[in-house]
Amino acid sequence: MLLQAVAEAAARLDPALVVRYAEEPEYREAGGRAQLSLLGRRLVSGGGFWDPAYGRPGTGDASVLAAAYADGEGNHYLHRLAYLAHDPDSPVDPATQQCRAVAALARELLLPAVRVETNGIGRFLPALLKREMGRAGAPCAVVEHTSRQSKPLRILGALEPALAARRLHAHEAVFRTPFPAEMAAWRPDAPNGVRDDALDALAGCLLAEPVRLPLVPPAPRGAVAGWRGG
């Protein structure tokens, strides 16, 4: 793996704090109920977040779909990070091409929902994506999402706590994308042109999840003396 030097001041988000794994989710049905597990842990939620773009491949912002799961212990698993592209010479329009790719991934990964960033160019995408979900046979809800917070604050608010608690996991396939380099080079005051599309998509996944903490059984009554006496 080729490593590139990154200025120390830029390393606000350290890729080394992401827990790496190689396993795939395991689906099974027990007692008439479906279950999805990963690394021996039962998954309780999951979904995708799509930050779309329509520029020609290799130029402008990247169109990125992040797909993640969560377990009951507060761990997050970034399982796929798809940098979507389209064929400019195809008779199918770019938006439909990308919606078909998102629908295919949603079906493959059993995603219950995909949120679509509707700021700007994404306004008409949810209806188009719903159509392609139906055509692909993917039982996945499409949720419109409008961001009202600045992108740097979204990224920091989502990723920093997960990294500090070592609760952000990522599949090894994610490390074969531009994501690690994008993560290492990012900083809140980065000038325009610094890539952050994947970070923004991942932040959307994490912020959509409720905060979960492991359940701790209460201490037996009388195990600790009350400090107030009486």
Helices and strands as residue ranges (DSSP letters): G 8-10, G 15-17, E 19-21, E 26-30, E 33-38, E 41-51, E 63-71, E 76-84, H 94-109, E 113-117, G 120-122, H 125-136, E 141-145, H 151-164, E 168-171, G 172-176, H 179-185, H 197-207
